[in-house]
Amino acid sequence: MIRHVVFFSVRDAADADRVEAGLRLLEGSPHARRLAIRRNLKRDDLSSEVDFVVYGEFDDAAALAAYKADPTYARSIAEVRPLRDLRIAADFELD
């Protein structure tokens, strides 16, 4: 199983709700076993740059690729990219 984690920051705090709505489009993906969009609680004193976390679980690389190829993914990018600043993604396997 592949875990897909993406961190986002918002350029302007006034756009946070719009970014969240754009990211939440991803939660309807049929390709993920689990997909959650959450606001960062910002409880770490050493790091507060991240505003949103996208967490996904995919059966395999093909499922992750299908998720990224889905038109909903493209729609989410179109809505979020102009409003975001930081985007860091990581994929890893966990037994």
C-alpha positions as CSV (number, residue, x, y, z in Angstrom):
1,M,0.0,0.0,0.0
2,I,1.2,3.5,-0.8
3,R,0.7,6.4,1.5
4,H,0.5,9.8,-0.3
5,V,1.0,12.9,1.9
6,V,0.9,16.5,0.6
7,F,1.4,19.6,2.6
8,F,0.0,23.0,1.5
9,S,0.3,26.6,2.7
10,V,-2.0,29.4,1.6
11,R,-0.6,32.6,0.3
12,D,-3.4,34.7,1.8
13,A,-5.2,33.5,4.9
14,A,-8.4,35.0,3.5
15,D,-8.3,32.3,0.8
16,A,-8.1,29.3,3.2
17,D,-11.7,28.3,2.8
18,R,-11.4,28.4,-1.0
19,V,-8.3,26.2,-0.8
20,E,-10.0,23.8,1.5
21,A,-13.0,23.5,-0.8
22,G,-10.7,22.9,-3.8
23,L,-8.7,20.2,-1.9
24,R,-11.9,18.5,-0.7
25,L,-12.8,17.8,-4.3
26,L,-10.2,15.0,-4.0
27,E,-12.1,13.2,-1.3
28,G,-14.5,11.9,-3.9
29,S,-11.8,10.0,-5.7
30,P,-12.8,6.3,-6.4
31,H,-9.1,5.4,-6.7
32,A,-8.1,5.9,-3.1
33,R,-8.8,3.5,-0.3
34,R,-8.8,6.5,2.0
35,L,-8.4,10.2,1.4
36,A,-8.6,13.0,3.9
37,I,-8.1,16.7,3.8
38,R,-7.5,18.4,7.1
39,R,-6.3,21.8,8.4
40,N,-3.0,21.7,10.2
41,L,-3.6,22.1,13.9
42,K,-0.3,24.0,14.2
43,R,0.6,22.6,17.6
44,D,4.3,22.2,16.7
45,D,6.3,25.2,18.0
46,L,9.1,24.7,15.5
47,S,6.9,24.7,12.3
48,S,3.8,26.4,11.4
49,E,4.2,26.9,7.6
50,V,1.7,24.2,6.6
51,D,-2.0,25.1,6.5
52,F,-3.5,21.9,5.0
53,V,-2.6,18.2,4.8
54,V,-3.8,15.8,2.2
55,Y,-3.5,12.2,3.3
56,G,-4.2,9.3,0.9
57,E,-3.9,5.5,0.9
58,F,-3.7,3.7,-2.4
59,D,-3.5,0.0,-3.1
60,D,-0.5,0.4,-5.5
61,A,1.3,2.7,-7.9
62,A,-1.4,2.2,-10.6
63,A,-4.2,3.4,-8.2
64,L,-2.1,6.5,-7.3
65,A,-1.5,7.2,-11.0
66,A,-5.3,6.8,-11.7
67,Y,-6.0,9.2,-8.9
68,K,-3.7,11.8,-10.5
69,A,-5.1,11.2,-14.0
70,D,-8.7,11.7,-12.8
71,P,-10.4,14.9,-14.1
72,T,-11.3,15.8,-10.5
73,Y,-7.6,16.0,-9.6
74,A,-7.1,18.4,-12.5
75,R,-10.1,20.5,-11.3
76,S,-8.6,20.6,-7.8
77,I,-5.3,21.8,-9.0
78,A,-6.9,24.5,-11.1
79,E,-8.7,25.8,-8.1
80,V,-5.9,25.5,-5.5
81,R,-2.6,26.3,-7.4
82,P,-3.3,30.0,-7.8
83,L,-4.0,30.4,-4.1
84,R,-1.3,28.2,-2.6
85,D,2.3,28.9,-1.8
86,L,4.1,25.8,-0.4
87,R,3.4,22.4,-1.7
88,I,5.4,19.4,-0.5
89,A,4.5,15.8,-1.4
90,A,5.8,12.5,-0.2
91,D,4.8,8.9,-1.2
92,F,5.9,5.9,0.8
93,E,5.1,2.3,1.4
94,L,4.2,0.8,4.7
95,D,4.0,-2.9,5.5
